[in-house]
Amino acid sequence: MDVKEEPSARNVILVIGMMRSGTSALTRVLSLCGCTLPEFVLGPQTWNPTGNWDPIDALALNTEFLISQDTALGDPTLRLQEISIDREESQRYVGRIQGFLQTSAPQTSMLLLKDQSITELMQYWLEAIRLCGYSPKVVIPVRHPGEVFASYSASSPRIPPEYVSLVWLKYNLLAERHSRGISRVFVEYKNLIEDWRTEVARVASSLGIVLRSDSPSRVDNFLLRDLYHHRGTQLMEAFGDRWCERTYSQLSGAANGQAVDTETLDQIYESFRANERAFRLARGLFRSRSNPDGLREALKNLHVWKAGRDF
């Protein structure tokens, strides 16, 4: 059900979605156009030398919570979406988010937070944001799955396309589902690189905020650093259906002025959920019944049986 947001003097702008989709570039551009980053953010890394911009404190508390649920960022399964988390535990986590928002984050009218873990932890973040009296707004970068795979392959050549396609599908579907009823905007990565001024104006208009850069040349210089490294159109479909293609069509359309067909995305999500769960449960059962000691004993018995046969 859609929820109408109440106006607030303070906005928390969440950049969510799939990793390697221009999340860092878009976050930096928005921070140069009036949004405020927390004081301590993750700096350049080998896979992202221009900076990541994730708030370190938020990254730490999100990672700790995911680990406590036996998962982590990049988990291709929907297991976290299925389990029931104790109310006391979830409220403790919400309280930690509130603490971050109230003490670790600067007091500003447009706080900008980018951490892809929030994509599947949105319910907790939205609760904390509202309890603090802030208004949540969402920006979802969109990038072709083939280009995302090329980005992953550049730093991790052995990573299989099946893994990337599943993670791409999961995080894009969850970003769209969890942001319904909230002021949100989709931004295609290639559009940002080609014309950041138009995209920033779209973000401002869609979210009802004021964005402007006091030094446009800083944005130009930042985006001139060949940020668009990987271009391609190869699609990876892990389960033999056109889920990624259809999802990208919807989100790319939204980034270019079209309405999102949530019914189509719901159908894709339910199909993905059912298939992913079936394979996950089947493999879990196999692993629980086929422990190494049992397999070694069975192999030993085969050799004993063969030695006793008279051919």
Secondary structure, DSSP 4 states (H G I P E B T S, - for coil): ---PPPP-SSEEEEE-S-TTSSHHHHHHHHHTTT-B--SSB---BTTBTT----BHHHHHHHHHHHHHTT--TT--S-HHHHSPPPHHHHHHHHHHHHHIIIIIS---SEEEEE-GGGGGSHHHHHHHHHHTT-EEEEEEEE--HHHHHHHHHHH-TT--HHHHHHHHHHHHHHHHHHTTTSEEEEEEHHHHHH-HHHHHHHHHHHHT-----S-HHHHHHHHTTT-----------TTSSSHHHHHHHHHHHHHTTPPP-HHHHHHHHHHHHHHHHHHHHHHHHHHHH--HHHHHHHHHHHHHHHHT---
